[in-house]
Amino acid sequence: MLKTNESRKSWRPATELVHGGTMRSNFGEVSEAIFLTQGYVYDSAEQAEARFKGEDPGFIYSRYSNPTTRMFEERMMLLEGAEDARSTASGMAAVASALQCQLQAGDHIVSARALFGSCRYVVETVLSRMGVASTFVDGRNLDEWQAAVRPNTKVFFMETPTNPTLEIVDIAAVAEIAHAAGARLVVDNVFATPLFQRPMELGADIVIYSATKHIDGQGRCLGGIVLSSKDWIEEYLHDYHRHTGPAMSPFNAWALLKGVETMPLRVDRATASAGRIADTLAEHPKVARVIYPGRADHPDAAVVSRQMTGGSTLIAFELKGGKREAFAFANGLDLILLTNNLGDTRTLTTHPATTTHKNLSQDARDQLGISDGLMRLSVGIEHVDDLLEDLDRALSGV
Ligand SMILES: *Cc1c(COP(=O)(O)O)cnc(C)c1O
């Protein structure tokens, strides 16, 4: 039998991330066990019947749920202040599931246009094949959200800060427009992390993470999670998730349980370093501009101060010149790695115009401010002086 500590008091996030959701077997193991099992044995035919009827709380099949993945979900629910959650094999499985489970032919979705590339594919291509119409808006412009509403609008979808230009969308204001229109707001909260932004407290109905990013934070495994109210999960996601199979592997759930334990330490340190690096880059003669949510010169600084409690581990900055200068900078780095992941212990950088956002038209890139000189930097936990030296050396070579 698994023992939980349900009667305990609630703790602060850093404590929940170490202890929350833990279920111990008869062995009393300290660290969470990995239950690598597809199925579960019943004591009797009556117990199997009761479990399938939902009258016995045990597990049925690991595509539905598993003790290790459930521990990960419970821990994330405590952190997010959500009533229920379902984990998925990747962040994109979380996004696709959260949207597809609640939309059907004839519905309409309004989405901010600054979206992670695969999210844009899901909204633009997958949902439209299902017969769901979509409208893309400038997420920062509240009038555009309002004007996009149709009688059949069911969902508003956004991420903030956005990838890669770190635009900020006002979650509370967009939630208000969504609710007045009878729609639900889905927020992809990857860039802010659950530590620095709490979309549900600001009115979001559903929150999504790619656990691949800061939650794992060590470049090991993919994962995702959808968090919401008990009612929404029961009505929309529960059956969809059971029967279409986006389930997270118990092994990855275990790696992610280890990941979240140290997430506050990693994110705090990386954010402190990112603040210093952003300020240094802003002063550098080869840099045209720096976009960082922790700086007073961020175009949406007022919204940042209302809805975020920390800057970000990500920085966007533009080199004077264009692609040639950006590539010279990237190729001149010694320590910082060229890769398109983010939220890692290692500092990573990418040139969005030729990698993550290469599939967008030039027009779409212009609209989003993704110029040929733009670099995205995901700051890790290395010593900040080593990072500053590496950046300075690479910039000098430009
Ligand atoms: C990475 C990412 C995703 C997709 O997550 P995967 O785990 O790679 O599938 C979705 N949204 C945002 C904002 C992301 O950064």
The ligand as an SDF file (V2000), in Angstrom:
LIG
                    3D

 15 15  0  0  0  0  0  0  0  0999 V2000
    9.4420   23.9390  -25.2320 C   0  0  0  0  0  0  0  0  0  0  0  0
    8.1360   24.5820  -25.2080 C   0  0  0  0  0  0  0  0  0  0  0  0
    6.9770   23.8630  -25.5520 C   0  0  0  0  0  0  0  0  0  0  0  0
    7.0070   22.4230  -26.0050 C   0  0  0  0  0  0  0  0  0  0  0  0
    7.5400   21.5630  -25.0640 O   0  0  0  0  0  0  0  0  0  0  0  0
    8.2630   20.1650  -25.4440 P   0  0  0  0  0  0  0  0  0  0  0  0
    8.5290   19.5660  -24.1140 O   0  0  0  0  0  0  0  0  0  0  0  0
    9.4710   20.4840  -26.2420 O   0  0  0  0  0  0  0  0  0  0  0  0
    7.2720   19.3710  -26.2380 O   0  0  0  0  0  0  0  0  0  0  0  0
    5.7710   24.5450  -25.5030 C   0  0  0  0  0  0  0  0  0  0  0  0
    5.7050   25.8440  -25.1440 N   0  0  0  0  0  0  0  0  0  0  0  0
    6.7980   26.5560  -24.8120 C   0  0  0  0  0  0  0  0  0  0  0  0
    6.6580   27.9790  -24.4290 C   0  0  0  0  0  0  0  0  0  0  0  0
    8.0490   25.9580  -24.8220 C   0  0  0  0  0  0  0  0  0  0  0  0
    9.1390   26.6680  -24.5110 O   0  0  0  0  0  0  0  0  0  0  0  0
  1  2  1  0
  2  3  1  0
  2 14  2  0
  3  4  1  0
  3 10  2  0
  4  5  1  0
  5  6  1  0
  6  7  2  0
  6  8  1  0
  6  9  1  0
 10 11  1  0
 11 12  2  0
 12 13  1  0
 12 14  1  0
 14 15  1  0
M  END
$$$$
